[in-house]
Structures are given as structure tokens and as C-alpha cells.
Amino acid sequence: MTADYRRIEFDSNGTLCDAWFFDPAPGGAYERSGGRPVVVMAHGFGGTKDSGLAPFARAFRDAGLAVLAFDYRGFGASAGEPRQRVSVAAQTADYRAAVAAAARQPGVDPEAVVLWGVSMSGGHTLIVSAGRADVAAVIAVVPLVSGPAAGNLVLRQAGARTVARSTSAAVRSRLATRLGRAPLTIPLVGQPGERAALTGGGYYDSYLELAGPTWRNEVDAAVGMELGGYRAGRHADRITAPILMQIADFDRAAPPHAAARTAFKARAEVRHYPCDHFDLFPGRPWFDAAVDHQLRFLRRHLASAPGDVRSGRPA
């Protein structure tokens, strides 16, 4: 089957990241002399672009928007060592480099970038968009915005003994890395009661339904220490672009109350869905509604005034 995207690579602080670029469908409300708006998207915690991002990208492409979907360093088809390490600093740097790469593509308006993220990358969009004038809109899908809130949720779900074992593994992995050894890894997702980063009931099957050929079910065990200080909404009040935040009210991976608090601080438009974390992904019950709301949001803010993609934040 012929791919409906162009594969490109871009440099992020000396590491080559792999991306798919979807050229926009001709015509439509986004066509203008200055180029099309471009959606820059990345997967969430431990995800890869071949694990469910294409259906979102194609919906935007068919609506007349350009799309760049990429893998973070150390994941999927991107380069980078060590593999499977979640680093907030590295991933947000990759996101910024992806924005620059998207802006260089033919037919793109470099001042009309949409940051799109799901789960942990939903939190990253808030970090990256703060203080940027070239970001025209932000879409955060079931976003993970608070590491401490997520940790408390894991404590309630898995219990103190499991959290203690995870903390021990995180410390040993971080120490091994500092000594020049390979990091310790744990499964990214497992069944309830198993040793894994995500063990919510049904999560193993849900993640594997999405998994593409480059996805690996492992992650550096030090991720728990990395997330301990993660607060994606710290500078949310510095985001000048309109924000759509889509919250799953029964989310067992990304605490919905933390997302709601951040949305209030950021003055975001909020959509609530009566479902769990994975239910807004392709093939799941709320996918079509979530995509429809995203397209409506972008039409309202990017296509309402020809020649000017910024219609402004809500007061």
C-alpha cells in the first residue's frame, strides 16, 4: 500500500527525529496566499506515531490542514540513545524542533502552527506553546499535566508496595545510567498487579490494539523520578493561543481533576467525555466525537477570518 504521507527527518540538538508529513487536501477554508496552517503532533507516554496517530492526522489533512507527526528521540523510528527513555526536557526540545521543521515545509504558514498532543504529549503542548507567537491553536487530548497527581492516582490503584518497588527500580536505573551502564527497563503497560508503568484494567489490551510495528512495550524505569516534578500547566497563563482541552472524566492514567484545574488557569475551552483514557483513540467509542470537536475548534479559530488565522483567545 502506497503511503499517503512524506517521510522526513529533522535535527533536534544533534539527534535525527523521524516524521510523517501529510500534505493538505486542496481547496477549503484554510487555503490562503500565506500558506496553510500546520498541525504538529506527537504521541503520549511511550507511544510512537505508528500507534494511532495517522487517523487523527488524516482527519486534519482531509479538512485542508498540513500535518507533521513525529517520534521523540529514542522512540519509534527516531534515532537517539538510550532507547525508551522518557525525558521531559528532551521531548519538549524535540517538539520545538518539530515545529521548526514543519514551518520549513512548502505551502505551510510558519506563523500558523497548531500544537496537538495526547496524554503526556498533551501536557507537552502546554509547555512548548507558552510565550510563542507562532502558535495559532493548541489541542490537548486526555492530557497528563501533573506528575504528582498521577503518582497519587497510581498509589490508590496499585498500593504502596507496588509504588515502593517502582521507586526502587527508578533509583537503580538512574544510578546505572550515571555509572555508564544500560538503564533498567520495565514494561510500559501490563495487566493489573503486574510490574509495569501502566496497569489499569483493560489498558494492556487497549494499548496493544493501537501498537504499531515500531512500538516497544518497555520504558526506562527511571520514568517515575522524571514525572515526579512534572507540572505542564506551570506557565499555562502565558499561552496566547486558543486551547481545546479534551478530558476523559473517568481517566485512570491522566487525572482529570488536574487537567480541569490547568484548563481553568489557561482559560481553555474544555470538552468532557464520560469515558476512560483510551476511549478517545481510533477504534474506540468516543474517537469520532473527539475528532469532530477538534475540527470544529480549528475551523472556529483558524478559518473564521481569511488572511488572519488568529481570532484571539476567549476573554
Secondary structure as GFF3:
##gff-version 3
##sequence-region A 1 315
A	DSSP	beta_strand	6	12	.	.	.	ID=ss1
A	DSSP	beta_strand	15	22	.	.	.	ID=ss2
A	DSSP	beta_strand	36	42	.	.	.	ID=ss3
A	DSSP	alpha_helix	54	62	.	.	.	ID=ss4
A	DSSP	beta_strand	66	70	.	.	.	ID=ss5
A	DSSP	alpha_helix	88	103	.	.	.	ID=ss6
A	DSSP	beta_strand	108	118	.	.	.	ID=ss7
A	DSSP	alpha_helix	120	129	.	.	.	ID=ss8
A	DSSP	beta_strand	135	141	.	.	.	ID=ss9
A	DSSP	alpha_helix	147	158	.	.	.	ID=ss10
A	DSSP	alpha_helix	160	178	.	.	.	ID=ss11
A	DSSP	beta_strand	185	186	.	.	.	ID=ss12
A	DSSP	alpha_helix	203	210	.	.	.	ID=ss13
A	DSSP	beta_strand	219	220	.	.	.	ID=ss14
A	DSSP	alpha_helix	223	227	.	.	.	ID=ss15
A	DSSP	three_ten_helix	232	238	.	.	.	ID=ss16
A	DSSP	beta_strand	243	248	.	.	.	ID=ss17
A	DSSP	alpha_helix	256	266	.	.	.	ID=ss18
A	DSSP	beta_strand	269	273	.	.	.	ID=ss19
A	DSSP	three_ten_helix	277	280	.	.	.	ID=ss20
A	DSSP	alpha_helix	287	302	.	.	.	ID=ss21
###
